[in-house]
Amino acid sequence: MPSRRIASVLFAALLTAGVNVGIVSGSAQAAPPNDPAASAEILVIGHRGASGYRPEHTIAAYDLAIRMGADYIEPDLVSTKDGVLVARHENEISTTTNVAEQPEFADRMTTKVVDGVSLTGWFTEDFTLAELKTLRAIERIPDIRQQNTIYNGRFPIPTLQEVIDLAVSRGVGIYPETKHPTYFDAIGLSLEEPLVAALRASNLDDADDAVFVQSFETTNLRELNRVIDVPLVQLIAGTGAPFDLVARGIPLTYDSMSTLAGLAVISTYADGVGPDKNRVIPRDAAGFLLEPTALVDSAHRFGMVVHPYTFRAENTFLPAAFRSSDDPADYGNLFAELELFFSVGVDGVFTDNPDIAVYARTIFQPAAA
């Protein structure tokens, strides 16, 4: 494992190059899906596919992530009216599909409260799979990724099974996230049972398979821990608390879950954590990196992997020192950000730009033990 001095030397070199960051120290322990101590390979997870280059959660985005060398592809899962799991970042789909342009679905526009937030739009649970298949994906953040808009209207919404079939045929892992599980339970469209059934049907329900299942909530992960033998990952947002705990009046926040005591509890039902990357290396008010927290080392103490999210190439998502200009859509120095996170011992990264992360991993030189 690298010493604090070696990690500091890395930062000194970046400072010499004009990078304004804090000193990062930590242990570079990396891990494969099922055994945190078995390998030194840092996993590259195609976040919603290669969503930096294609509209997210499309077969085209997943296929590109695989061709770029991603180890895993990540489908966020929501349900249709007829109980089929499909890949969308949210169940409200006005910003990721062309549904608003389809007059036959104008009367489906409605307002719902999802995890305590009032949303107006179109929701997957109000459409059958056949109806959703008539829609086409669009770029979610067109102001930042204008180049992706040339693909608007070209790709249908994939089902979980279609994503599984792609991953299996190409020899990569799958990293599904259940979205809003408490909400979907409440409307009679539980996500966990069809997810487990799909994994079992594809012989992906064993700890030896290349699968992670992740969630921002806790109750469903505890339930999954009792019925399926694949690694589970507790997502830890930058702020707030898991909605299932909020709904039950349990005062447990993501801040408290990030402490040593909180991670000890997580380790009783999960095999890893997926923190907001700012929980690993925070930023100051101006966007410059500060010293790292103890989260990575603390999680490793309990044998858990750490897969922070989300690494993106555009300036608007990067720490201030790594931005190339004032244009939020310009590419900055994602290589530098990834190398810093690699140096503190993360076991994998969620990224919209798998090609950059794969190359950064290739050239990264971990410190000698």
N, C-alpha and C positions, 0 to 999 in steps of 0.2 A: 504494500500500500504506500502511496506517496506521503512524504512528510509535509508538515506545514511549511517548512522552509522551501521545499521544491515547488509547492503550489504558489508560494509568494514569488519565487523566481519567475514563474510563468507570467504573473501579473506585472512584475517589474519590466519584463520584455515588452509587454503590451503598452505600459506607460511610456517606455522609451519611444515607442512608435506613435505616441500622441494620444493614447486611449486613456480616458479619465474614468477609472473604476476603482472600487475598493479592493482590498486584499481578500482573496478567497482561499480558504483552507479546507481540508477535508480528506476523506479517504476515497480513492477511486476503486470501488468494488462494483463490478458489473455482474449481470446475471441473465440467464435464459429464463424461459417461462416458469419452470417448475422447481428449480433448485438455485436459490440465490448465491450459492457458493460454487456452482459447478463450472462456470465459464466466465471469461473476461470480455465477452462480446457485448457491446452496447446495442440494444435493440433500436431499430428505426421503425416507427409505427406511422403508417400513412394515415394522417388525420382526416377522416371523411374521404379517404383516397388521396390522390395528389391534388388537393383542392386549391393549391396555388396556381394550377394550370388548367383545370377543368371545373365546371360546376360541381359542387360537392355532392357526395352520396349518389353518384351515378356509376354504372359499370365502367364507363370511360375513365372516370377519375380513379377507380380502384385498379383498373387494368394498367393505367399509366404508373401508378404507385408501385405496382409489382415490377413493371419493366424498369423502373428507376432503382430497384433493389431493396424496396421496403421488406422488412421481415414479417410485418403484420399489416392488415388493413382493418380500418375501424368503421363499422356501421352503427350509427345511432338508431335505436329501434323504437318505433311507435306502432300503433295498431290501426287496422282498417275497421270499418263497421262490421265486417264479417270475420273478424278475428285473425287476420293475416298480418304478420309482422313485416313492416317495410322500413327501408332506410331513409329517414329524414332527420334533420337535426332537431326539429320541433314538430309537434303535431299540428301547429298552425303553419300553413304552407303558402301563404300569399307572397312571401319574399323568396321562396325557393322553387316555385313552380309558376306556370302561366295560368293558374286557375282563375285569376281575376279577369282574364281576357276571354273566358269561355262563358257565353251567355246562358248556356243550359244549366250552369251551376250558380247563377247569380243569386238565386234564392237560398243557397246554402250558406251565404255569408251570415255570421252570427257573432254574438259576444259571449264569451265563457270566462270563468275564473279557473285558472290553472295554477296550482301551487300558490294560491293567494293573490295572483296577479290577474287583473282583468285584461282580456285580449279580444280584439275584434278581427275577424277574418274567416278563413276556411280551415276546417280541422279534419285530419285524416279519419277520425272515428265517425265522421258523417258521410263517408264515401265507402262503397264496396271496392274491393281490389280491382274489379273490372273497370269501374269508373276512374279510379286513380290512374290506371294504366293508359287512359286517354290523355292524361296531362303530360307535360314535358318540363324538365328541369330548367331553371334559369340561375344565373349567377347571383349569389346572395349579397355580395358587397361590390356592386358594379363601379362605384366611384373609386375604389381602390384597385379593382381587378378588371379594368375595362377590356383587356385583351380576352378575358374569359367570356365576355358577352357575345362573342362571335359564335359560341356554341349554344346560346339560348335557343330553346325549342327543339333541340336535336335528340335529347336523351330521355327515356322514360324513367319512372321511379322503380328501383329494383326491390324485390322482396329479399328477406333474409336468406331464403333458400338459394336464390340466384347468386347472392354474394358468397355464401358457403361453397356453392358449386364452383365458382370462379377460383376461390382460394385453394380448394382441394385440387383442382385441375392444374394449378400453377405451383403447388408445393409451398404455399406461404400460410402464415397463421391468420386467425381471425380474432378480433378484439371488440366484441359487441358491447354497447352500453344500453341499458334499459333507461328510457327517458320517462320521467314523471310516473314512476310505478304506483305511487299512492293514488294519484288521479285516475289512472287507468283501472286500478282495482275497484275504485269507487263507482265506475260506470260499467262494471262487469266485463272488462276487456283486459284481464290480467296479462302481463307481458311474460312473466317467468315460465309458466307452464308451456306455452308454445315455443319459447326459446329452448328450454330443456328438451322438448320433444324433437325439435329440429336438430339439435346437436346429437342426440342419441340416434336419430335416423341416419345421420351422416357419419356415425361412429367417431364422434368428436367429444364424447362425454367422459373421457378418461384423462388422468393427470399426465399421461405421456403424450397427449395430443397438443398441437400448437394452438391453444385457445386460452384467452383471458376473458372474464366477464367483469364488467365494471359498472358502478352506479354512484351517484351522489347521495343516494339514500342508504340507510343502514338495515332496515327491517328486511328488505328483499335479499340483501346479501347474506344475512343470517339464515334466512329460509333456504337460499340456494346452497349454502354451506352444508345443509343437512341432506340435500337430495342429488347433488352432482359433484363429481370429483375432478373439477378443473380449477385452476388458480383464480381467485377472486380479488378484485382491486377496489379499494375504497377511494373514490374521488374526493378531493378536498378543495373546495372552492376558495377563492381569495377572501371572500367575506361571507357573512350569513351563517346559516345552519341547515342541516338536512331537513327537508320538508316533512318527512315522516315523523321526525321528532318534534318539530314545531307543531304539527297537527295534534300531537298527543300531549303537548304542554311540557315536554322534557327540555330543560334548559341546557342543552349541549350544543355548542357552536363549533364551526370549523376551526376557530382559533384554539379551543380547548382540545379538539381532536388532534391538533398538530403538536401538542406537547408530548413529553416522554410518557406521561401517564395515559394520555389519550391514545398514543400509538400502541401502548401495551394492550389496551382494550381492543383496538382494531385487529391486532395480531391474533386474537382468539377466534376470529371468524373470516379474516381475509389474509391473503398471501402477499399483498402489496398495497401501496398507496399511489394515487395519481394526483399530486398536488398542483395547484396553480404555480407556475414557475417562480412567481414572486415570493412564494413561501420558502423557496430554496435559496435564492439570492434576491433580497428585496431591492427596491429602488427608492430613492429619495423623492421629494416633491418635484424636482426638476427632471426626474427620469433617469438619474445616474445610479449605477449599481452600488450597493452597500456591501458590507461583509455578509457572508452566508450565515444562515441559521444552522441550528444543529439537527434539522429535520432528517437529512440523509443519513447521518451517522446514527441517529436515534432509531430510525426505521430499520437500519441494518442490524442493530443490536437485537431486534426481535425476529431476524431472519426474513424481513420483508423487502421486496424490490421497490424501487422508487422510479416512477415514470412521469415526470412533470409534463405539463402542457402549457401553451402551444407555441411552437417555434415557427416563426413566419419571417419571410425575407423582407417585407415592406417596412419602410421607416416607421410607419405609425405603430407597429407592433414591437419595435426594437428598443433596447435601452438607449438613452440619449447619446452616449459616446459612440455607438455603432451606427448612427444614422448618417446617411451620405448627403442629405440636403434637407431643406424645409418642406419638400414635396412628400406628403404622406404615402404616396403610391410608389415612389422610387425605391429601388432595392438598396438596402444598407448592408452591413457586414454581419450576416447571419453566421458565417464561419466562426467569427470571434466569439459570438454569444454561445454557440454550441460548444466550442472548445473549453470555455470557462465552466460550463455545466458538466461537461465530461470530466473536468479536472476535480470536481468536488464529489465525484463518485456516483452520479446517477446511473441507473441500470438501463435506461431507455428513454426515448423522447417521442412525444407526439409532435408531428410536424406536417405542415401543409406543403413542404418542399422536400420530399424524400431524397431527391437527387443530391441536394446540398448536404443533407445530414449523412447520407451514405459516404459521400466524399470526405466530409469532415471526420467521420469515424475512421476512414482509411488512413488519413494523414495524422490523426491524433496519436501522440506518443505518450502513453501513461508513464508516470514516474516509476522507477525501479523500487521494489520492496525494500 
